[in-house]
Amino acid sequence: MKGIIMQMATLEHLNISVQNPKATAEMLGRIFGWEIRWQGPSLNKGYTVHVGAADSYLALYSVGKLENSDIKRFQKKGGLNHIGIVVDDMESVEARVIAEGFVPRSHADYEPGRRFYFFDKDAVEYEVVSYIAASPSMTPSMTPSKAWAGREDDAKGFKRVFGRMCETLSLLK
């Protein structure tokens, strides 16, 4: 695509089906500090709650009554494997996950970050990731800065994460 300047695409939301959108939104709010952005009646006499931050969210959908024409639409072959969420403070998020009654598992500490996974009551798997100095050998070149280059909205978040990472690295010396 020579000569064409491509703007980086940004994921705005994921729409997932859950049994109780309000309860799931409240749980995610307690764990991640997210807010309910919108809620109300939706497709097929269902109910949807949008929960997240200012620039992205999860649309939590509970189907009401499927019409015959919609049944195949909601019997998808492609499945969601997990939802990855970046956090600044892995330990406090993990404590909140445990307080909700979920079991963190598959902890890993490798470049460029640390992570763990948990399943919620609807069997939705979440991957919690932190890019803040996974190990003393981690250098700033291993951060996801290139993905944020030229994007003012994300630059503030990167500067915050990069600053904390540098502080952590200086404490390790």
Salt bridges, closest charged atoms under 4 A:
GLU12 OE1 - HIS13 ND1 2.98
ASP88 OD2 - ARG160 NE 3.08
ASP88 OD2 - ARG164 NH1 3.10
GLU91 OE2 - ARG114 NH2 2.90
GLU94 OE2 - HIS107 NE2 2.65
GLU100 OE2 - ARG30 NE 2.56
GLU125 OE2 - ARG105 NH2 2.09
GLU127 OE1 - HIS82 NE2 2.83
GLU127 OE2 - ARG115 NH1 2.51
ASP153 OD2 - ARG151 NH2 3.35
ASP154 OD2 - ARG151 NH1 2.57
